[in-house]
């Protein structure tokens, strides 16, 4: 039940400027800010165009595409579909690719010229939309127009996103499209918005908002209705607690709030000035150096008011330490889009992973027809793609979102002849991007840094001999060498055992390597791990061990401290067991606890594993590298994740999270009349002693503005490794709860005080304006 605070009318009376601001903002809406009148591309999109939608070489059908007047929705239908049509939002589109830049469009390249083709790439895991326009001019018009719309969405502030959201709901509810809403349409709207409200109360709000007494709500009246509906009692209480006059925050009031609640000690006076300038909508209040309630609400809903510290969004860590001192965002079987047995292989997997900041991608190489190596999951029914296409894609996308090095992890099953072809493709396609020799003047006792290796692609694979053989060596004629089982790459063993048990065979033999491919391996030589003791005595800094998750777990339990020490000197890769044929993921936190750098996950599979990966790597500029805590970088470190309390500088903290309220949670059950019963679970992922989860109670029938006011407390023994995951679920007493949204943040990146958490979908994409409002305190125990 939504309760209307009696202070609402008083607030609107004393703060008319703020209410007028919302009204003006909403009614201006997106189109006017885009200046459509002078934009030929957007004008053309509003008229619409017939284009071919391409799904395969044989599926090419004509569809009529048209931009809706909200400049946020693209509508399309076929000639034969009658009234049936489909739509998608511009906010769902991540990028537009020109020409034959998808496998589907490449397959019909002879039929349609590149200047008529383009691809819409959607956020998350939604498939691409490949289109062919009737002319090159029309294609350019849509490409430029959609890019402008995407730019507009990306530049929207939280207030504009909210205004767009209100505008979208108005359109959904206005069934007869007359620009007004009658009471029946309002009741339907409340159900769509996840609000369970009795009819009497809904009618009271409707009547209060219907200033014209016309029996329907128009523009400004709908804004007033929405403002009463969304009155934030929780935020108003905080506002009035710090306001000297109960109506505004003076500069001193705001300073007190920032110092006492938000625990911001540095330059509080200057920061308060900045917040008023940035978020206060009333020019009069700005001139008087005051902040109204609307300005306060806008600040708390902004990036600066979010739980993630904006100072840790950009690159803030030291990037000049050896590569092994960083966690590295890594993908397993990157070419797969689905499961491990019958799924599609595609270069799209590499594009998506690299665009998410992934810095280590995997390539399984096998002999292909016509002397061209292919990539697929061997001995399965997954489809096959060309190795050279993978290399071209990696070369094109490696450094679009991060300039730090990319590791190409090659599982090599090819003959010597096709290995030479692989080496040729790597050299010719990647050119200067491929690291071909050790860095000049670099010490031969430790790995170079991400900073040293900017813009470089490193090959991780088996190698004849050691790195020393590359230093000062002349290019020789083509040779080959044998690599014994001792030097063989560990990762093949468990997967091959699993595959071969299915096929009833197991063959052990030495593998021949071509010198050309071997020479492409510089700082990442795959080697067979024997023991930590053997490794400490004999292995080289450039050798990389690979473990399945189960093997890594075993070493972690038996020799946690030795594992951490090993990872302070060398790189370790951990990957999912071969039995995860559904492409599910293990919990990567276990492996990060041991300092393992390359923890490879199935990027195509949404869920807890990828949420944690996204959470860890959302800091430091999303560059794919996160510096390990200092106690994991020392070669003589005694840190053992199983017993963190024995650490020399052991300092646990107490984390208190008060889950106050939720805002506009998405519907998860499409059944008509179904309303969310939300609860919030806070999970701590860290060393075993820190693993914990607690839940709020569930709120019945209110996904719109549930209020919990529940406090959850956690003692965290190794805060430097802890991730905090907030999960919202729809409670169901008879079956498993439905997922609503989540957000994962490193504990070290959390801001204290009153904060909003902007929720993400299962796919990791934002779902504005869905959020949680919380209060956070972190104290040393």
Secondary structure, DSSP 8 states (H G I E B T S, - for coil): -----THHHHHHHHTHHHHHHHHHHHHHHHHHHHTGGG-HHHHHHHH-EEEEEESSSS-EEEEEEEE-TTSSEEEEE-TTSTT--EEEEGGGEEEEEESS-SHHHHHTTTTS-GGGEEEEEESTT---EEEE-SSHHHHHHHHHHHHHHHHHHHT--HHHHHHHHHHHHHHHH-TT-SS-EEHHHHHHHHHHTTB---HHHHHHHHHHH-TT-SSEE-HHHHHHHHHHHT--HHHHHHHHHH-SSSS-B-HHHHHHHHHHTS---TTHHHHHHHHHHHH---HHHHHTT-B-HHHHHHHHTSSTTBSB-GGGTS--S---SBGGGEEEEEESSTTBSS-SSS--B-THHHHHHHHTT--EEEEEEE--GGG--EES-TTS----EEHHHHHHHHHHHTTSS--S-EEEEEEE---HHHHHHHHHHHHHHHGGGB--S--TT--SSS--BTTTTTT-EEEEB--SS-GGGTTT----S--EEEE-GGGS-THHHHHHHHHHHHHT------EEEEHHHHTT-SS-EE-----HHHHHHH--TTEEEEEEHHHHHHHHHH-HHHHHHHHHHS-EEEE--TT-TT-----THHHHHTT-SEEEE-TTS-SHHHHHHHHHTTSGGG-SEEE--GGGT-TT----GGGGGGSTT---EEEEEEEEEEES------STT----EEEEEEEESSGGG-EEEE----TTBSSS-EEEEEEEEEES-GGG-EEEEEEEE--SSS--EEEEEEEEEGGGB--EEEEEEEE-TTS-EEEEEEEEEEEEEEE-
